[in-house]
Structure formats: C-alpha cells, structure tokens
Amino acid sequence: MNENLQILDYKPKYILIADMVRKQIQSGRFKKGDKLFSDDELALKYKVNARTIAAGLNALVKEGLLERAPGRGTIVVRNIENNKVVSNAVGMVMFSKGDVYSDICLKISQGLMHRKLYPVLINESVVERHRDCVITYLDQMTGDEQRPYGMIIDGNYGFPFDHLFSNPSRFENIVFITKYHHPERIGHAKYALVDFAAAGRMAAQYFINKGYKKLACLASHEEEYPGSWSSMQVMIMQGFAEVCQASNVRFSEDLFWKLLHGAPFEKTVGEVLDSKDCPDAIFAYPDYFIRSKIIPLLESKNMKPVKDVNLIGFYNTHHAEECGFSSICINEEKIADAAVKLLTNETQEQDILIQPELIIRQPKP
C-alpha cells in the first residue's frame, strides 16, 4: 500500500479502507497470524475517524480475512492468493519481417484474433538489438495486477532467457516457436520448434539418392558460438553429417567449422572449388547466402550453379525460386498453427517438433 495514499471521495471511505487493507494482505505484506495497527493508529494515519476504520475492517471480518476481539486487536486469519486478472492480450516476441518470419507472424496473429485474442508485437529492431527493452516489455506485459493470456516467443539466441528463469511465476503460459537457443528448457513452457537436424538429413539423403559423391555443407559466420544448441546451422550440419557417415559418402566438417568461426568465405571456399576435392553438391543456410555468396563464386570459377554443382538452400524463399535451386521449407503454417493450439490448450502436447520439407526445383536453362 502506498503510505502517502490520499483517501478519495469517489467511494465511501470505509470501502477504501477495506480495499487498501485487502491489497496489503493480497501482496503478502500482512500474512495469516499478523496483527494490524489499532483502529486509532490507522485513523490517525489515514486522516479519517476511528468509526470509518472499524467499518472497513469489519467488512473484511465478514469476508473471513480478519478477526477482531477486545484485548487482542485485529488479526489476519486468512491469506489471499494473488490472482491477477487475465487479459486477452498475447505478447509476441519474434521477428516479423522477411519472407518467412512475416508469414509466421501473420498466421499466428490471424489464429489469435480468430479466438478473440489480441496480439501485442514488440518492434523488430528492439528484438534484434535491445535486450534491456525486451526485458522491460516482458515485465510491463506481466504487471502486478494483470497478466496477458500468454506469450509466443521466438527463442533466438539474443532473447533474455535468464530473465524468465529468474521470474518463473510471472511467465506462466509461454510458447517458444521455431527455435530455442538455450541449453536448458523452461519446464512449464511449451515448444513448437523446427527439426533442424531433419533438414540436414533430408538434404544429404537427396544428394546421395541422386548419385552425388562429394558433398559440402557451408556456413556463414557466427560471431558467438557457445554450443550446438545456439546455432541452427550446426544442428542442420549435424543431421547432414549423420546421413553422410551412415552412407559412407565423403563429407568433411572442417570447411563448415572454418566458415562458421569466421574464415574468409571467397578465399576458403574458392580453394576448395579449385582442388581435386571440389564438391558436386552443396547445402548452405539460408537461400540468400547461396544467392549472394555461393552462386557468384561458382560463376567466377566458370561453374554453372545447379548444373555443375547442385545446390540446396534453406527457408524456401523467392531467392531459391528466382535462381532455380532447391530449398528446405520449414512449414510456417504448421509452426503458427501449433503455436496457437499450444497456447490455448487445444492440444495436450507440450513439445511439437515441426518437420521441414524439401522443395525440389529443376535448374533454369
């Protein structure tokens, strides 16, 4: 309770007194067995007469919160669960731009509004660059007296997972989507994640089935790499390597790790393309990386993309379609549908692993 709170006249004063004491019990300031100040002390403190205090406290006696007896004073006899009002707002901490993430965001928003839930999306640039602002957003969404219906969160590496772990009671109905870049799971949360290892297995198996013998899995630079849980690229590569090893097909992880840790792309990959171990099939994440880096490098070596070196990308965006290479689709609609159903308890599952799909394209003439 605010110690300097002024008693207003829009309610009877004894009701205001009852409201303030009730909030103190609800907040835990006064617990079962605690003794309140005397009526005279409370009257002096709140600048009302003792009869008003008595009327307010007696109202709480009728609610079963207080007991008043001569010689003993006023005693709290029951705690109050701090039940927050649940709104129809759903906090969304996720990317909302680009070919894929804008589609996921739109489909989730449509699914929520169809259920009369209201999506509240944080600004894209804040999600990417301002961790403290994301924490402020999370705290404001889960206030002391009101909480949202739930939250849908893209578990990107920069998300403040530690804030959720340190405040579990504030974040009750949470669904992580697409990825979860933290080594430990939040036990009560739900997950609609993409099976990235399956994407790698799918790409490698396709190459092998088509008769390719020298496969490569390329990477773009990641400035921080604390573990495989932190990187979609590494998860994909691990699935890719698994199939190659099982099929006794030539594949070395060295090139992938060099690129992931920052080796210069044109020089490092160019040397491989000039060697006797030149790959005849390449998988890389994402589509834009293939279009902007890999295809120009192949063309500089007088190699035709897809024809001389088959290519598979990731996300199945317009880049793959326009350049005519195959790509992995993460099934955005399935992610969105699973996220909404998990949030609204329309499914009893807690962890849904979305299977990707390989979209095959014929090389353009």
GIBELWO-V486524 format. One record per helix or strand of 3 or more residues. SS is the DSSP state (helix for helix, strand for strand). FROM is the first residue (numbers start at 0). LEN is the number of residues. If there is no record, write none. Layout:
SS&FROM&LEN ; SS&FROM&LEN
This chain:
helix&12&15 ; helix&38&8 ; helix&49&13 ; strand&65&4 ; strand&72&4 ; strand&88&5 ; helix&100&14 ; strand&117&4 ; helix&123&6 ; helix&130&11 ; strand&149&6 ; helix&160&6 ; helix&167&3 ; strand&173&7 ; strand&189&5 ; helix&195&14 ; strand&213&5 ; helix&227&3 ; helix&231&16 ; helix&253&7 ; helix&264&10 ; strand&280&4 ; helix&286&14 ; strand&308&6 ; helix&317&6 ; strand&325&4 ; helix&331&12 ; strand&350&4 ; strand&356&3
